[in-house]
């Protein structure tokens, strides 16, 4: 059932790209995209990869806070190989772990490294705009 849903999603996406973006794709690309999406879904949605509450608490305890009076930005980026689509996200916390701000946005890029760099740039831009001089930026 997941393969059917994934295939239909990719056909719809291909159709929308053709109609709204005038990006023509062929059947082989659409089927290939569906197979990759389906494989990724199965890889990351197995019982062994589901995070339990205990694992989440362990993960959150491993966060190392910045010095008192400083802020820490944890940023990450993801890039879809073979396209220009990427996404960046970041979360800013104080030394107590309180969330100060965060962001998530779609970006265009040509590599995973470039998308990661855009995430760092976004965090630096926040630091500049808020005139905070004691930021720590961590890339995941």
Secondary structure by P-SEA (a helix, b strand, c coil): caaaaaaaaaaaaaaaaaacccccccaaaaaaaaaaaaaaaaaaccccccccaaaaaaaaaacccccccbbbbbbbccccccccccccccccccccccccccbbbbbbbccaaaaaaaaaaaaaaaaaaacccbbbbbcc
